[in-house]
Amino acid sequence: MDLMLLPSVPHDPAPHPPASRPLLWLAASATAAVTAAALGSCSPQGEPPVVLLIAIGTSQDQVINGQLHREFREQQKRLEQSFRQLHPSIRFRFSLYPEERLVETMRRRQWSGLEPDLFYVTSRAAHQLLGAGITTPYPASAQQGRIEPTLLRLERDRDGTLTGLPVLQQLHISCFNNRRLPQPPASLDALVAASAAGAPIGLPVNPENLFWTLGSTGALPAVTHVMSGNPPTKQDRQALGRWLAWLTNASNQQRVVFYGNQEMAEQELAEGRLAWIPCRSTTLPRLRQRLGTHLGVAPLPDGDNSMASPVNYIRVMALGRNSTPRARQAAMAFSTFAINPLVQRGVTLGSYTVLPVDRQISMPVSSSQTLSALVRARDQGLQTDQLMRLLRSGDQQRPAKLQALISEVVFGELSPEQATPRLINLLQDKP
């Protein structure tokens, strides 16, 4: 979970002011006026405390194992302590669930009456949960005016319903071992050149972790054009072929390795066998524990005339459908607490793994290579707005089909010329 309010590992070689308890107390005080009315009736004298059941969804590049549970328990303790400075009558009970099985799991829990009051999930999962009738639309509030409009648009259903409240942004960046690669590659050409010079490079075949190369090769407009139902133009076919040709060229490099899952690539980087990988910002604490100051962080490489197009994750809070009135009040107050500007800033500077959803919050990027990379990744990712909406509304099996096609290309079973028409069919949702 990313709502950690105090740092647990060193973040950046560059100096920066740490988040502190006085800052967190100021943040809690600032939310008192907003949340006091909502929680005033949560625990009248003589009534038991409110127990807020929160389900946390883990994305596909997060493996639920002992290490993730330990990180979660540490972060949970800090978050609960901070919130309960203001609301001592509220208790938290957290559980982790793989997001790809979240709808199925919650349907079973509905039968047993053990539904969560609040979900902390990615934007895609929030849409799936609302569509399945597991969550309820998030009501409008004045506080939502602080949230970046693009993020709110991504979180709205086709009828304008808000599926959940955006809370934090997880960014797609690059991680590198600065002992093996002193300077991170700023372009695709520089990335291939680094490999040719002896730096082992790791790339995923998972589409969402590889879509950043669509922007760098100039193929992103073609993908969104075709996915929108338009007949592919000659320029579209050329752009898609150029992307597939870059993947083929990368796979032909002796020191470029494609991995079936992100965890394996991260492990290889942590053990010093890779020099560079694309990574999620939430993995930085684990990688820094292994690499220390030798972990470098940078934006993903751009192209000659176009930016990389990382798929960043929006973490949202969605409301369970069958909460008690007191639990619903607590869930709303906790969500409001999470988007308070001072809390958002404290979360960012306490973890250096996420960014606020409030674009008006300034970040000290000049003092931190990590923050600078996160902010650049945020700006790069804004161009994937349409792509993410199209992916969300498409065939649920399409990501797996795309991964299978990418695998055939990078392992040489399909040439770019053979793969281009198949890619167009997949983008058009044709079997």
N, C-alpha and C positions, 0 to 999 in steps of 0.2 A: 504494500500500500504506500502511496506517495505522500500522504498528508502528514509528513513528519515535521515537527516544529523545532527540533534541535538537531544539530549535526551529530552523526554517530561515527563518521570516518573523516579523514582529511579530504578536502574537496579539490583544492587547486593550489598549485605552487605559488600563484600570485597572491599577495595579501588582500584580505577583504574583511570587513567587519562581520563577526559571527552574529547569528540570531541569538537574542538573549531573552531571559525570562521577563525583564522589565518591558521589552518590546511586546512580548506575548500578552502581558497583563494589560498594556495599553490597548492592544487589539481586542482583548476580551471586554474591556471597559467600553470601547467604542461601539461594540455591538449590544451593549446592555439595553439601550433605549429601543433598539430594533426588536430584540428578542424577549424582553421582560414580559411584555403583554402576552406574547404567544405562550410563554412557559409559566405564566403566573398561576395557571390552573392545573399545571402538569402534576403537581404533587402537593395538594392541600394538606394541611396539618393532620396527621393521623393516618394518611394514606401511604401505601408502600411506594418505594421509588419506581420511576419509569425505567423499564429495561428496553433499550432500543436494539432490535435485532438488525444487523447490517450484513448484507451479502456482498462480498468483494469478488469481482470477476477477474480472473487472470487471463491475459492474452496468450496467443499461441507460442510466443517466444519466451514465456515465463513458465518454468516447470515447477509444479508444486512438489517441493521436496523439503528435507529438513532445514536446509539453509534458508529457503524462502520463508518457512514458518518462523524461524528465529528472527529474521529481519522484520517480519510482520509483527511479532510479539513486542519487539523493542519499539517500533514505531507506534503501535497501538497504545502502549503505555504512555508515551509522551503526549499523544493526541488527546487521550482521555483525561489525563491530568490537567492539560491546558484548558479544555472545555469545561471541566468540572470546577475550575476556579470560580467560574461564574454560575454554573448550574450543578451544585453538588448532589442534587437528588436524582440525577440521570445516570444510569448504568449502561454500559455498552457490551454487546456480545457480537463478536465478529466471526465470520466463517469465510473460507476461501473456496471458490468454485472455478473450474475451467470454463471460460465463456462459451466455447463451442458446444458445451453440454448444459448450459445454464437454463435454457427454456425447458428442456426435458426434465432436469432435476427439480425445477420449481413447480412444474405441474404435479410431480409426485408429492411435493411438500404441501401443495394445496389440499390434497386429500387428507393429509394428517393434521392440518391446521397449524403448521409450523412455518408459515410464510414470513419472510423478512419484512421489516417496516421500511427499510431503505436499501437501495442497491447502489454500490459504487462501482461503475462499469464503464467501458468504452462507449462511444457514441453509437457504434453499430449495434452493440448488445442492447442499449437502451431502446432503439427502434424495434428490435426483435421482441423484447419483453413487452412493450406496449402493444405490438401487433398480436401477441399471443394472449393478451388480456391478463397478464401477470402484474403489470404496473398500471398506474393511473396517470393521466396527463398532469404535468406540473403547472400549477397556477401562475399567472402573471404577477409580477411585483415590481415596485419602483426600483429595487436593488438591481434588477436585471439590466437596467439602463447602463450600468458600468461595464457590461460584458461586451467584448468584441463582437460586432454585428455578424461577421462571417461565421463565428462559432455558434451563435444563436440560430442562424439560418440552417446550418448543418444539423442542428438538433431538432428542427421542426419537421413534423410529418407532412405528408402531401396536403393535408387540410389545414396546415398552420399550427397544429397541436404541438406543444413543447413536450418532448418525450422525457426530458430530464434537464436538470440545471447544470450547465457547464461549470466545472470547478477548477480544473488544472489542465495544462497541456504537457503531454509527454512527447519528446522530440526525437526524430530520426537523424542521427549524426554519424560521424566516423570516429573510430577509436584506433589508436596506433601506439606502437611501442617505440618511444623516441630513441631508444638505444639502437634499434635496427633501421629506423626511418626518422632522421633528425627533423625533417620538414614534411608536413602532410601534403599530399598532392591536391592542388587546387582545381585541377581539370582532369577530364577523362584521359587525355593524352599523357598528362603527368603521371597518372595512376599506372598506365601501361608501361611508361618509361621506368617508373620505380621498380616494377616487376622485372623488367628486362635487366635492370641494374643489380638485381639480386634480392629484392625485398619480397618475401612471400605474401601474397594477397589472398584474402578469403572473401568469397561472395556467396550469398544464399541463392537457392532456386525458388524460395517462397516468394510469390508475386509481390505482396505488400512490402517486403523488405528489399525488393529489387526494382520497384516502380520508380525510384529516384532517378534511374538511368533513362527513363522515358524523357524527362525534361532535359537531361544533359545531352542526349542525342537529337533533340528537337522533335521527338515523336509524340509528345503529349497531346498537342492539338489534334493529330490524326486519330489517336485512341478515343478521345472524347467525341470527335465528330462521328466516328463509326458507331460508337456505343450509343449515341443519341438517336440512331435509326436512320442515319443518312447513308446513301450509297457511297462507297469509298471512291474517292477521286484518284487520279494518277499520282498526285502529290501525296495522298494518304498512303497509297501502296508503297511509294518510294520511302516515306518516312518510317513506316513499320518495317520494311525490309532493312533499312539502315540500322534500326534498333537491334533486330535479330542478327545482323551482320556484326555489330559490335559485340554481342554476346558470344558469337562464334569465334571472333578474333580473340576475345579475352580467354575463352576456354582453350585456345591453341597456345597460349603463353605457358611456358614451362612452370612458372612459379605462381600461377593463378589457380586456386582450388575452389570448386563449387561445393557447397555443403547443403545437405538436405534439411537441416534445421539450424536455427540460430544458436542454440545452446552449444553445439559442437564447435562452431566457429569461435565463440567466446572462450571456450575452454582452451582451444589451440592458441589464441592470443594470450590468454592468461599464463600459459605454460611456456611462452616465448617462441613457439613454432611458427607463428604468423606475425607479420609486421603491421598489417592494416586490415580492418574489417568495417563494414557498416554496422552500427549498433544502436540500440535504444537507450535513451538517456537514463532510464531506470536501472540499467545494468552497471552504471558507473561506480556505485559503492562496492559492488562485488569485484569488479575489475581493479579498482584502486587498492583494495585489500591485497591483491596478488601482485600488482605491478608498482604500487606506490607512486613516487614522483615520475616514474618512467612511463606512466600512462598519459598519452597525449589525446586531446579532444579537438576536433575541427569540424567545420561544415562538410557536407558531402560534396564531391567534386562537380563543378559546373561543366558545361560544354563551351565550345568556342563562341557561340552566339546565343546561348540559352542557359537558364538556371537548372540546377538539379530540382527534382520534384519529389521530395520525401513525403511519405504518407505519415503524418503525425497523428497521434492519438489524442482525442479529447476525452478526459475523464469527467463523468457526469454523475450526479446523484439523482436517482429516480425513485419515485414513491411507490411502496407496496400498496396493493389494492385493498387489502382487508385489515389494515391496522386499527387498533382502538383509537378513539378520539385523543387520548392523552399521548399515545405513541406517535400519532400523526403530527400533533403539535410539536413534540420533541424533534421529529425528523425535519420538519420545516425550519425550526429554530437552528438546528445543527447545520443545515444547508446554508442558511443565511450567514451563520458564523463563518463558514468556510469561504465565502466570497467577499468578506469584508476586506478592504484594501490592505490594512495593516497585517491582517492574518495572512493574506495571499503573499505579501512581500516577505513575511517571516517564514512561510513555508518554503519559498524559493531560496532565500538566503540560508535557510537551515538545512537544505538538502542538496542544492545545486544539481538537481535532477529533473526539475519541472519548471514551467513558467506559469505566471498568473494568466487568467482569462481576461483580466482587465488591462487593456493596452495602455492605459494612462499611467500605470505603475512603472516608474523608471527603474532600470536595472544598471548597476555599476559595471558596464561591460568593459570599460577601459582597465579595470583592475583584475579582470578574470578572463582567461582564455576560454574556460568552460562556459561562462555566461555569454560571452561573445558568440560562441558556436551555437548555443541554444537559440539566441535571438536571430541569428542568420538562418537557422533551420526553420524557425517559425515563419520568417518572411518567404523562404523558398517554398514552404508547404502551402501557403495561401493559394497558389495556382492549382492545387489539386482539389479545390472545392468541388468543381463539377464532376471530376473523376470519382470522388468519394460518394457523391449522391447517386451517380449511375451504378457504381458497384453495389451500393446498398439496396437498390431497387431491382437488381438483376437476379439471374439464376443463382440459387444458393450453392450449386455444385460447380459454378464457373471457376472459383479460385483453384480448386483441385485440378480441374481440366487445364487451366493455364499453367499450373506448376508442372503437370505432366508434359505439356508441349515444350516449356522452357527446358526441362530435363533432356528431352529428345534433341533439342538444338545444341545445348552445351556439351552433350556427350557424343555429338557427331552423327546421330541417327537421322537427322533431318537437316538439309541445307536451308539457309535463309530463304531461298527461292521457293522451296517446297513448303516451308513453314508459314510463309506470309498468307496464302489463302486460308489455311486452317486457322491462323490467328484471327483473321477477319471474321470467319464464321463464329468463332468463340465470342468475339466482342459483340457480334450481332445476336448472340444467344441461339445460334443454330447448332444442331447436333452434328 
